[in-house]
Amino acid sequence: MPARDNFHSVMRIGPVQIGTHRDRNGRTTHATVCTAGRCGWSADYSSHTAAQLAARTHRCAVR
């Protein structure tokens, strides 16, 4: 049975969204995704602070 991937505590910093979810091992992780067109950047972090820092410093290569 596949694990449910429910995001909660979703927030937005500029074009980047941060969502908290449980990974397949049951640990809480924080995913960051750039929603700008053709950017495609995303990353997972173990702390919310690291995810916020990445979201604040992200610069899209595509303009």
Predicted model as a PDB file, atoms N, CA, C, CB and O in Angstrom, pLDDT in the B-factor column:
MODEL        1                                                                  
ATOM      1  N   MET A   1       0.838  -1.168   0.000  1.00 46.00           N  
ATOM      2  CA  MET A   1       0.000   0.000   0.000  1.00 46.00           C  
ATOM      3  C   MET A   1       0.891   1.242   0.000  1.00 46.00           C  
ATOM      4  CB  MET A   1      -0.958  -0.008   1.213  1.00 46.00           C  
ATOM      5  O   MET A   1       1.741   1.378   0.881  1.00 46.00           O  
ATOM      6  N   PRO A   2       0.721   2.152  -0.965  1.00 55.00           N  
ATOM      7  CA  PRO A   2       1.573   3.337  -1.022  1.00 55.00           C  
ATOM      8  C   PRO A   2       1.265   4.301   0.124  1.00 55.00           C  
ATOM      9  CB  PRO A   2       1.399   4.049  -2.365  1.00 55.00           C  
ATOM     10  O   PRO A   2       0.135   4.402   0.601  1.00 55.00           O  
ATOM     11  N   ALA A   3       2.300   4.990   0.537  1.00 55.00           N  
ATOM     12  CA  ALA A   3       2.139   5.983   1.603  1.00 55.00           C  
ATOM     13  C   ALA A   3       1.392   7.195   1.074  1.00 55.00           C  
ATOM     14  CB  ALA A   3       3.509   6.405   2.177  1.00 55.00           C  
ATOM     15  O   ALA A   3       1.555   7.588  -0.081  1.00 55.00           O  
ATOM     16  N   ARG A   4       0.572   7.780   1.934  1.00 60.00           N  
ATOM     17  CA  ARG A   4      -0.129   9.007   1.550  1.00 60.00           C  
ATOM     18  C   ARG A   4       0.846  10.167   1.639  1.00 60.00           C  
ATOM     19  CB  ARG A   4      -1.377   9.259   2.455  1.00 60.00           C  
ATOM     20  O   ARG A   4       1.630  10.249   2.585  1.00 60.00           O  
ATOM     21  N   ASP A   5       0.806  11.052   0.673  1.00 61.00           N  
ATOM     22  CA  ASP A   5       1.705  12.198   0.662  1.00 61.00           C  
ATOM     23  C   ASP A   5       0.877  13.458   0.834  1.00 61.00           C  
ATOM     24  CB  ASP A   5       2.540  12.253  -0.650  1.00 61.00           C  
ATOM     25  O   ASP A   5       0.575  14.155  -0.135  1.00 61.00           O  
ATOM     26  N   ASN A   6       0.514  13.743   2.076  1.00 80.00           N  
ATOM     27  CA  ASN A   6      -0.284  14.923   2.388  1.00 80.00           C  
ATOM     28  C   ASN A   6       0.619  16.032   2.873  1.00 80.00           C  
ATOM     29  CB  ASN A   6      -1.356  14.603   3.439  1.00 80.00           C  
ATOM     30  O   ASN A   6       1.396  15.848   3.809  1.00 80.00           O  
ATOM     31  N   PHE A   7       0.518  17.183   2.238  1.00 81.00           N  
ATOM     32  CA  PHE A   7       1.286  18.346   2.651  1.00 81.00           C  
ATOM     33  C   PHE A   7       0.461  19.175   3.620  1.00 81.00           C  
ATOM     34  CB  PHE A   7       1.711  19.191   1.432  1.00 81.00           C  
ATOM     35  O   PHE A   7      -0.745  19.344   3.437  1.00 81.00           O  
ATOM     36  N   HIS A   8       1.107  19.681   4.634  1.00 81.00           N  
ATOM     37  CA  HIS A   8       0.466  20.612   5.554  1.00 81.00           C  
ATOM     38  C   HIS A   8       1.462  21.716   5.849  1.00 81.00           C  
ATOM     39  CB  HIS A   8      -0.005  19.899   6.870  1.00 81.00           C  
ATOM     40  O   HIS A   8       2.629  21.614   5.470  1.00 81.00           O  
ATOM     41  N   SER A   9       1.032  22.742   6.503  1.00 84.00           N  
ATOM     42  CA  SER A   9       1.865  23.905   6.791  1.00 84.00           C  
ATOM     43  C   SER A   9       2.490  24.462   5.511  1.00 84.00           C  
ATOM     44  CB  SER A   9       2.961  23.538   7.799  1.00 84.00           C  
ATOM     45  O   SER A   9       3.690  24.736   5.464  1.00 84.00           O  
ATOM     46  N   VAL A  10       1.677  24.624   4.490  1.00 89.00           N  
ATOM     47  CA  VAL A  10       2.166  25.144   3.216  1.00 89.00           C  
ATOM     48  C   VAL A  10       2.275  26.659   3.314  1.00 89.00           C  
ATOM     49  CB  VAL A  10       1.231  24.729   2.041  1.00 89.00           C  
ATOM     50  O   VAL A  10       1.343  27.333   3.753  1.00 89.00           O  
ATOM     51  N   MET A  11       3.425  27.187   2.900  1.00 93.00           N  
ATOM     52  CA  MET A  11       3.622  28.633   2.881  1.00 93.00           C  
ATOM     53  C   MET A  11       4.328  29.020   1.589  1.00 93.00           C  
ATOM     54  CB  MET A  11       4.436  29.106   4.119  1.00 93.00           C  
ATOM     55  O   MET A  11       4.921  28.178   0.915  1.00 93.00           O  
ATOM     56  N   ARG A  12       4.256  30.285   1.259  1.00 93.00           N  
ATOM     57  CA  ARG A  12       4.834  30.775   0.012  1.00 93.00           C  
ATOM     58  C   ARG A  12       5.774  31.937   0.309  1.00 93.00           C  
ATOM     59  CB  ARG A  12       3.725  31.208  -0.980  1.00 93.00           C  
ATOM     60  O   ARG A  12       5.427  32.857   1.050  1.00 93.00           O  
ATOM     61  N   ILE A  13       6.971  31.884  -0.278  1.00 93.00           N  
ATOM     62  CA  ILE A  13       7.945  32.967  -0.204  1.00 93.00           C  
ATOM     63  C   ILE A  13       8.322  33.291  -1.639  1.00 93.00           C  
ATOM     64  CB  ILE A  13       9.213  32.576   0.668  1.00 93.00           C  
ATOM     65  O   ILE A  13       9.081  32.557  -2.272  1.00 93.00           O  
ATOM     66  N   GLY A  14       7.791  34.389  -2.147  1.00 91.00           N  
ATOM     67  CA  GLY A  14       8.007  34.734  -3.556  1.00 91.00           C  
ATOM     68  C   GLY A  14       7.404  33.654  -4.437  1.00 91.00           C  
ATOM     69  O   GLY A  14       6.255  33.263  -4.226  1.00 91.00           O  
ATOM     70  N   PRO A  15       8.155  33.156  -5.427  1.00 92.00           N  
ATOM     71  CA  PRO A  15       7.619  32.101  -6.280  1.00 92.00           C  
ATOM     72  C   PRO A  15       7.798  30.697  -5.693  1.00 92.00           C  
ATOM     73  CB  PRO A  15       8.276  32.167  -7.629  1.00 92.00           C  
ATOM     74  O   PRO A  15       7.375  29.715  -6.303  1.00 92.00           O  
ATOM     75  N   VAL A  16       8.423  30.596  -4.513  1.00 94.00           N  
ATOM     76  CA  VAL A  16       8.740  29.295  -3.924  1.00 94.00           C  
ATOM     77  C   VAL A  16       7.697  28.920  -2.876  1.00 94.00           C  
ATOM     78  CB  VAL A  16      10.150  29.310  -3.297  1.00 94.00           C  
ATOM     79  O   VAL A  16       7.336  29.731  -2.023  1.00 94.00           O  
ATOM     80  N   GLN A  17       7.218  27.673  -2.952  1.00 95.00           N  
ATOM     81  CA  GLN A  17       6.296  27.143  -1.949  1.00 95.00           C  
ATOM     82  C   GLN A  17       7.032  26.138  -1.080  1.00 95.00           C  
ATOM     83  CB  GLN A  17       5.056  26.488  -2.617  1.00 95.00           C  
ATOM     84  O   GLN A  17       7.859  25.365  -1.565  1.00 95.00           O  
ATOM     85  N   ILE A  18       6.721  26.157   0.216  1.00 95.00           N  
ATOM     86  CA  ILE A  18       7.292  25.218   1.181  1.00 95.00           C  
ATOM     87  C   ILE A  18       6.143  24.414   1.775  1.00 95.00           C  
ATOM     88  CB  ILE A  18       8.111  25.963   2.305  1.00 95.00           C  
ATOM     89  O   ILE A  18       5.154  24.981   2.239  1.00 95.00           O  
ATOM     90  N   GLY A  19       6.277  23.099   1.758  1.00 93.00           N  
ATOM     91  CA  GLY A  19       5.262  22.234   2.333  1.00 93.00           C  
ATOM     92  C   GLY A  19       5.891  21.180   3.226  1.00 93.00           C  
ATOM     93  O   GLY A  19       6.948  20.639   2.900  1.00 93.00           O  
ATOM     94  N   THR A  20       5.257  20.886   4.339  1.00 93.00           N  
ATOM     95  CA  THR A  20       5.745  19.881   5.278  1.00 93.00           C  
ATOM     96  C   THR A  20       4.987  18.577   5.049  1.00 93.00           C  
ATOM     97  CB  THR A  20       5.585  20.365   6.750  1.00 93.00           C  
ATOM     98  O   THR A  20       3.767  18.577   4.885  1.00 93.00           O  
ATOM     99  N   HIS A  21       5.720  17.471   5.039  1.00 90.00           N  
ATOM    100  CA  HIS A  21       5.096  16.162   4.839  1.00 90.00           C  
ATOM    101  C   HIS A  21       5.939  15.075   5.490  1.00 90.00           C  
ATOM    102  CB  HIS A  21       4.909  15.868   3.335  1.00 90.00           C  
ATOM    103  O   HIS A  21       7.056  15.336   5.936  1.00 90.00           O  
ATOM    104  N   ARG A  22       5.422  13.884   5.543  1.00 87.00           N  
ATOM    105  CA  ARG A  22       6.160  12.726   6.068  1.00 87.00           C  
ATOM    106  C   ARG A  22       6.734  11.949   4.892  1.00 87.00           C  
ATOM    107  CB  ARG A  22       5.237  11.806   6.949  1.00 87.00           C  
ATOM    108  O   ARG A  22       6.033  11.694   3.912  1.00 87.00           O  
ATOM    109  N   ASP A  23       8.027  11.565   4.984  1.00 83.00           N  
ATOM    110  CA  ASP A  23       8.617  10.768   3.917  1.00 83.00           C  
ATOM    111  C   ASP A  23       8.246   9.300   4.102  1.00 83.00           C  
ATOM    112  CB  ASP A  23      10.151  10.941   3.889  1.00 83.00           C  
ATOM    113  O   ASP A  23       7.495   8.954   5.014  1.00 83.00           O  
ATOM    114  N   ARG A  24       8.771   8.444   3.238  1.00 84.00           N  
ATOM    115  CA  ARG A  24       8.385   7.019   3.283  1.00 84.00           C  
ATOM    116  C   ARG A  24       8.855   6.315   4.541  1.00 84.00           C  
ATOM    117  CB  ARG A  24       8.938   6.295   2.081  1.00 84.00           C  
ATOM    118  O   ARG A  24       8.362   5.232   4.857  1.00 84.00           O  
ATOM    119  N   ASN A  25       9.802   6.908   5.271  1.00 88.00           N  
ATOM    120  CA  ASN A  25      10.285   6.325   6.523  1.00 88.00           C  
ATOM    121  C   ASN A  25       9.596   6.905   7.746  1.00 88.00           C  
ATOM    122  CB  ASN A  25      11.770   6.527   6.644  1.00 88.00           C  
ATOM    123  O   ASN A  25       9.941   6.554   8.875  1.00 88.00           O  
ATOM    124  N   GLY A  26       8.625   7.789   7.540  1.00 86.00           N  
ATOM    125  CA  GLY A  26       7.871   8.362   8.641  1.00 86.00           C  
ATOM    126  C   GLY A  26       8.481   9.612   9.241  1.00 86.00           C  
ATOM    127  O   GLY A  26       7.948  10.154  10.209  1.00 86.00           O  
ATOM    128  N   ARG A  27       9.595  10.083   8.684  1.00 89.00           N  
ATOM    129  CA  ARG A  27      10.224  11.303   9.183  1.00 89.00           C  
ATOM    130  C   ARG A  27       9.562  12.525   8.563  1.00 89.00           C  
ATOM    131  CB  ARG A  27      11.736  11.300   8.884  1.00 89.00           C  
ATOM    132  O   ARG A  27       9.101  12.479   7.422  1.00 89.00           O  
ATOM    133  N   THR A  28       9.520  13.610   9.314  1.00 91.00           N  
ATOM    134  CA  THR A  28       8.970  14.865   8.805  1.00 91.00           C  
ATOM    135  C   THR A  28      10.028  15.561   7.960  1.00 91.00           C  
ATOM    136  CB  THR A  28       8.497  15.786   9.970  1.00 91.00           C  
ATOM    137  O   THR A  28      11.149  15.781   8.419  1.00 91.00           O  
ATOM    138  N   THR A  29       9.673  15.907   6.722  1.00 93.00           N  
ATOM    139  CA  THR A  29      10.573  16.633   5.840  1.00 93.00           C  
ATOM    140  C   THR A  29       9.848  17.850   5.276  1.00 93.00           C  
ATOM    141  CB  THR A  29      11.089  15.720   4.700  1.00 93.00           C  
ATOM    142  O   THR A  29       8.621  17.938   5.318  1.00 93.00           O  
ATOM    143  N   HIS A  30      10.623  18.772   4.756  1.00 94.00           N  
ATOM    144  CA  HIS A  30      10.086  20.017   4.226  1.00 94.00           C  
ATOM    145  C   HIS A  30      10.516  20.129   2.766  1.00 94.00           C  
ATOM    146  CB  HIS A  30      10.573  21.253   5.060  1.00 94.00           C  
ATOM    147  O   HIS A  30      11.709  20.178   2.467  1.00 94.00           O  
ATOM    148  N   ALA A  31       9.553  20.168   1.874  1.00 93.00           N  
ATOM    149  CA  ALA A  31       9.825  20.262   0.448  1.00 93.00           C  
ATOM    150  C   ALA A  31       9.686  21.700  -0.014  1.00 93.00           C  
ATOM    151  CB  ALA A  31       8.885  19.350  -0.349  1.00 93.00           C  
ATOM    152  O   ALA A  31       8.748  22.396   0.374  1.00 93.00           O  
ATOM    153  N   THR A  32      10.624  22.148  -0.846  1.00 95.00           N  
ATOM    154  CA  THR A  32      10.551  23.474  -1.444  1.00 95.00           C  
ATOM    155  C   THR A  32      10.470  23.310  -2.950  1.00 95.00           C  
ATOM    156  CB  THR A  32      11.774  24.352  -1.040  1.00 95.00           C  
ATOM    157  O   THR A  32      11.199  22.510  -3.535  1.00 95.00           O  
ATOM    158  N   VAL A  33       9.580  24.070  -3.574  1.00 94.00           N  
ATOM    159  CA  VAL A  33       9.356  23.971  -5.014  1.00 94.00           C  
ATOM    160  C   VAL A  33       9.177  25.371  -5.581  1.00 94.00           C  
ATOM    161  CB  VAL A  33       8.118  23.081  -5.331  1.00 94.00           C  
ATOM    162  O   VAL A  33       8.410  26.172  -5.046  1.00 94.00           O  
ATOM    163  N   CYS A  34       9.885  25.663  -6.666  1.00 94.00           N  
ATOM    164  CA  CYS A  34       9.705  26.947  -7.343  1.00 94.00           C  
ATOM    165  C   CYS A  34       8.555  26.792  -8.336  1.00 94.00           C  
ATOM    166  CB  CYS A  34      11.028  27.409  -8.068  1.00 94.00           C  
ATOM    167  O   CYS A  34       8.553  25.872  -9.154  1.00 94.00           O  
ATOM    168  N   THR A  35       7.592  27.685  -8.260  1.00 92.00           N  
ATOM    169  CA  THR A  35       6.411  27.596  -9.122  1.00 92.00           C  
ATOM    170  C   THR A  35       6.518  28.468 -10.364  1.00 92.00           C  
ATOM    171  CB  THR A  35       5.179  27.981  -8.346  1.00 92.00           C  
ATOM    172  O   THR A  35       5.565  28.561 -11.136  1.00 92.00           O  
ATOM    173  N   ALA A  36       7.665  29.110 -10.566  1.00 89.00           N  
ATOM    174  CA  ALA A  36       7.857  29.928 -11.762  1.00 89.00           C  
ATOM    175  C   ALA A  36       7.913  29.025 -12.997  1.00 89.00           C  
ATOM    176  CB  ALA A  36       9.154  30.782 -11.645  1.00 89.00           C  
ATOM    177  O   ALA A  36       8.414  27.902 -12.937  1.00 89.00           O  
ATOM    178  N   GLY A  37       7.405  29.522 -14.089  1.00 86.00           N  
ATOM    179  CA  GLY A  37       7.385  28.740 -15.313  1.00 86.00           C  
ATOM    180  C   GLY A  37       8.778  28.359 -15.793  1.00 86.00           C  
ATOM    181  O   GLY A  37       9.673  29.204 -15.830  1.00 86.00           O  
ATOM    182  N   ARG A  38       8.966  27.119 -16.154  1.00 87.00           N  
ATOM    183  CA  ARG A  38      10.189  26.541 -16.699  1.00 87.00           C  
ATOM    184  C   ARG A  38      11.374  26.558 -15.749  1.00 87.00           C  
ATOM    185  CB  ARG A  38      10.556  27.257 -17.932  1.00 87.00           C  
ATOM    186  O   ARG A  38      12.502  26.352 -16.197  1.00 87.00           O  
ATOM    187  N   CYS A  39      11.174  26.792 -14.472  1.00 90.00           N  
ATOM    188  CA  CYS A  39      12.297  26.783 -13.519  1.00 90.00           C  
ATOM    189  C   CYS A  39      12.640  25.348 -13.132  1.00 90.00           C  
ATOM    190  CB  CYS A  39      11.954  27.617 -12.250  1.00 90.00           C  
ATOM    191  O   CYS A  39      13.767  24.904 -13.351  1.00 90.00           O  
ATOM    192  N   GLY A  40      11.684  24.620 -12.561  1.00 88.00           N  
ATOM    193  CA  GLY A  40      11.896  23.216 -12.232  1.00 88.00           C  
ATOM    194  C   GLY A  40      12.735  22.938 -10.998  1.00 88.00           C  
ATOM    195  O   GLY A  40      13.131  21.791 -10.789  1.00 88.00           O  
ATOM    196  N   TRP A  41      13.022  23.931 -10.173  1.00 92.00           N  
ATOM    197  CA  TRP A  41      13.846  23.723  -8.986  1.00 92.00           C  
ATOM    198  C   TRP A  41      13.003  23.193  -7.840  1.00 92.00           C  
ATOM    199  CB  TRP A  41      14.544  25.025  -8.575  1.00 92.00           C  
ATOM    200  O   TRP A  41      11.910  23.696  -7.580  1.00 92.00           O  
ATOM    201  N   SER A  42      13.510  22.179  -7.157  1.00 93.00           N  
ATOM    202  CA  SER A  42      12.868  21.670  -5.947  1.00 93.00           C  
ATOM    203  C   SER A  42      13.925  20.990  -5.083  1.00 93.00           C  
ATOM    204  CB  SER A  42      11.708  20.681  -6.296  1.00 93.00           C  
ATOM    205  O   SER A  42      14.964  20.556  -5.581  1.00 93.00           O  
ATOM    206  N   ALA A  43      13.648  20.902  -3.781  1.00 94.00           N  
ATOM    207  CA  ALA A  43      14.579  20.266  -2.851  1.00 94.00           C  
ATOM    208  C   ALA A  43      13.838  19.870  -1.589  1.00 94.00           C  
ATOM    209  CB  ALA A  43      15.761  21.203  -2.516  1.00 94.00           C  
ATOM    210  O   ALA A  43      12.798  20.442  -1.266  1.00 94.00           O  
ATOM    211  N   ASP A  44      14.379  18.881  -0.870  1.00 93.00           N  
ATOM    212  CA  ASP A  44      13.848  18.443   0.416  1.00 93.00           C  
ATOM    213  C   ASP A  44      14.847  18.789   1.504  1.00 93.00           C  
ATOM    214  CB  ASP A  44      13.542  16.922   0.410  1.00 93.00           C  
ATOM    215  O   ASP A  44      16.057  18.665   1.317  1.00 93.00           O  
ATOM    216  N   TYR A  45      14.325  19.225   2.648  1.00 94.00           N  
ATOM    217  CA  TYR A  45      15.160  19.601   3.781  1.00 94.00           C  
ATOM    218  C   TYR A  45      14.616  18.964   5.045  1.00 94.00           C  
ATOM    219  CB  TYR A  45      15.230  21.133   3.933  1.00 94.00           C  
ATOM    220  O   TYR A  45      13.423  18.677   5.142  1.00 94.00           O  
ATOM    221  N   SER A  46      15.500  18.742   6.021  1.00 93.00           N  
ATOM    222  CA  SER A  46      15.073  18.118   7.270  1.00 93.00           C  
ATOM    223  C   SER A  46      14.551  19.135   8.273  1.00 93.00           C  
ATOM    224  CB  SER A  46      16.217  17.344   7.881  1.00 93.00           C  
ATOM    225  O   SER A  46      13.861  18.760   9.221  1.00 93.00           O  
ATOM    226  N   SER A  47      14.867  20.427   8.087  1.00 94.00           N  
ATOM    227  CA  SER A  47      14.373  21.446   9.014  1.00 94.00           C  
ATOM    228  C   SER A  47      13.634  22.538   8.243  1.00 94.00           C  
ATOM    229  CB  SER A  47      15.539  22.055   9.832  1.00 94.00           C  
ATOM    230  O   SER A  47      13.936  22.832   7.087  1.00 94.00           O  
ATOM    231  N   HIS A  48      12.668  23.118   8.920  1.00 93.00           N  
ATOM    232  CA  HIS A  48      11.870  24.176   8.301  1.00 93.00           C  
ATOM    233  C   HIS A  48      12.712  25.435   8.085  1.00 93.00           C  
ATOM    234  CB  HIS A  48      10.640  24.500   9.170  1.00 93.00           C  
ATOM    235  O   HIS A  48      12.505  26.162   7.114  1.00 93.00           O  
ATOM    236  N   THR A  49      13.645  25.687   8.973  1.00 95.00           N  
ATOM    237  CA  THR A  49      14.520  26.844   8.854  1.00 95.00           C  
ATOM    238  C   THR A  49      15.380  26.756   7.599  1.00 95.00           C  
ATOM    239  CB  THR A  49      15.403  26.968  10.089  1.00 95.00           C  
ATOM    240  O   THR A  49      15.555  27.753   6.898  1.00 95.00           O  
ATOM    241  N   ALA A  50      15.917  25.579   7.312  1.00 96.00           N  
ATOM    242  CA  ALA A  50      16.727  25.387   6.108  1.00 96.00           C  
ATOM    243  C   ALA A  50      15.885  25.560   4.845  1.00 96.00           C  
ATOM    244  CB  ALA A  50      17.380  23.997   6.120  1.00 96.00           C  
ATOM    245  O   ALA A  50      16.358  26.115   3.853  1.00 96.00           O  
ATOM    246  N   ALA A  51      14.659  25.092   4.881  1.00 95.00           N  
ATOM    247  CA  ALA A  51      13.769  25.247   3.729  1.00 95.00           C  
ATOM    248  C   ALA A  51      13.439  26.716   3.493  1.00 95.00           C  
ATOM    249  CB  ALA A  51      12.477  24.441   3.933  1.00 95.00           C  
ATOM    250  O   ALA A  51      13.391  27.163   2.347  1.00 95.00           O  
ATOM    251  N   GLN A  52      13.210  27.469   4.561  1.00 95.00           N  
ATOM    252  CA  GLN A  52      12.938  28.897   4.419  1.00 95.00           C  
ATOM    253  C   GLN A  52      14.152  29.642   3.880  1.00 95.00           C  
ATOM    254  CB  GLN A  52      12.512  29.490   5.758  1.00 95.00           C  
ATOM    255  O   GLN A  52      14.007  30.528   3.038  1.00 95.00           O  
ATOM    256  N   LEU A  53      15.331  29.302   4.347  1.00 96.00           N  
ATOM    257  CA  LEU A  53      16.543  29.943   3.857  1.00 96.00           C  
ATOM    258  C   LEU A  53      16.738  29.664   2.366  1.00 96.00           C  
ATOM    259  CB  LEU A  53      17.762  29.460   4.656  1.00 96.00           C  
ATOM    260  O   LEU A  53      17.088  30.565   1.604  1.00 96.00           O  
ATOM    261  N   ALA A  54      16.517  28.438   1.961  1.00 95.00           N  
ATOM    262  CA  ALA A  54      16.638  28.090   0.540  1.00 95.00           C  
ATOM    263  C   ALA A  54      15.612  28.844  -0.305  1.00 95.00           C  
ATOM    264  CB  ALA A  54      16.467  26.575   0.344  1.00 95.00           C  
ATOM    265  O   ALA A  54      15.920  29.288  -1.411  1.00 95.00           O  
ATOM    266  N   ALA A  55      14.405  28.985   0.213  1.00 95.00           N  
ATOM    267  CA  ALA A  55      13.359  29.697  -0.518  1.00 95.00           C  
ATOM    268  C   ALA A  55      13.695  31.181  -0.645  1.00 95.00           C  
ATOM    269  CB  ALA A  55      12.004  29.520   0.180  1.00 95.00           C  
ATOM    270  O   ALA A  55      13.446  31.782  -1.690  1.00 95.00           O  
ATOM    271  N   ARG A  56      14.253  31.769   0.395  1.00 95.00           N  
ATOM    272  CA  ARG A  56      14.582  33.199   0.358  1.00 95.00           C  
ATOM    273  C   ARG A  56      15.776  33.500  -0.543  1.00 95.00           C  
ATOM    274  CB  ARG A  56      14.868  33.701   1.762  1.00 95.00           C  
ATOM    275  O   ARG A  56      15.855  34.593  -1.104  1.00 95.00           O  
ATOM    276  N   THR A  57      16.701  32.562  -0.695  1.00 94.00           N  
ATOM    277  CA  THR A  57      17.900  32.795  -1.486  1.00 94.00           C  
ATOM    278  C   THR A  57      17.817  32.227  -2.888  1.00 94.00           C  
ATOM    279  CB  THR A  57      19.077  32.216  -0.790  1.00 94.00           C  
ATOM    280  O   THR A  57      18.748  32.412  -3.672  1.00 94.00           O  
ATOM    281  N   HIS A  58      16.727  31.535  -3.239  1.00 94.00           N  
ATOM    282  CA  HIS A  58      16.592  30.949  -4.574  1.00 94.00           C  
ATOM    283  C   HIS A  58      16.454  32.028  -5.642  1.00 94.00           C  
ATOM    284  CB  HIS A  58      15.385  30.010  -4.623  1.00 94.00           C  
ATOM    285  O   HIS A  58      15.688  32.980  -5.484  1.00 94.00           O  
ATOM    286  N   ARG A  59      17.190  31.872  -6.710  1.00 92.00           N  
ATOM    287  CA  ARG A  59      17.089  32.749  -7.869  1.00 92.00           C  
ATOM    288  C   ARG A  59      16.875  31.870  -9.095  1.00 92.00           C  
ATOM    289  CB  ARG A  59      18.369  33.650  -8.026  1.00 92.00           C  
ATOM    290  O   ARG A  59      17.672  30.973  -9.370  1.00 92.00           O  
ATOM    291  N   CYS A  60      15.807  32.126  -9.822  1.00 87.00           N  
ATOM    292  CA  CYS A  60      15.512  31.334 -11.020  1.00 87.00           C  
ATOM    293  C   CYS A  60      16.528  31.639 -12.121  1.00 87.00           C  
ATOM    294  CB  CYS A  60      14.073  31.619 -11.523  1.00 87.00           C  
ATOM    295  O   CYS A  60      16.862  32.798 -12.365  1.00 87.00           O  
ATOM    296  N   ALA A  61      17.008  30.605 -12.770  1.00 78.00           N  
ATOM    297  CA  ALA A  61      17.920  30.783 -13.890  1.00 78.00           C  
ATOM    298  C   ALA A  61      17.164  31.239 -15.131  1.00 78.00           C  
ATOM    299  CB  ALA A  61      18.678  29.486 -14.176  1.00 78.00           C  
ATOM    300  O   ALA A  61      17.733  31.915 -15.988  1.00 78.00           O  
ATOM    301  N   VAL A  62      15.896  30.879 -15.237  1.00 65.00           N  
ATOM    302  CA  VAL A  62      15.086  31.217 -16.390  1.00 65.00           C  
ATOM    303  C   VAL A  62      14.402  32.565 -16.125  1.00 65.00           C  
ATOM    304  CB  VAL A  62      14.039  30.096 -16.686  1.00 65.00           C  
ATOM    305  O   VAL A  62      13.751  32.733 -15.094  1.00 65.00           O  
ATOM    306  N   ARG A  63      14.540  33.491 -17.017  1.00 60.00           N  
ATOM    307  CA  ARG A  63      13.884  34.805 -16.878  1.00 60.00           C  
ATOM    308  C   ARG A  63      13.011  35.086 -18.059  1.00 60.00           C  
ATOM    309  CB  ARG A  63      14.910  35.921 -16.722  1.00 60.00           C  
ATOM    310  O   ARG A  63      12.379  36.140 -18.122  1.00 60.00           O  
TER     311      ARG A  63                                                      
ENDMDL                                                                          
END                                                                             
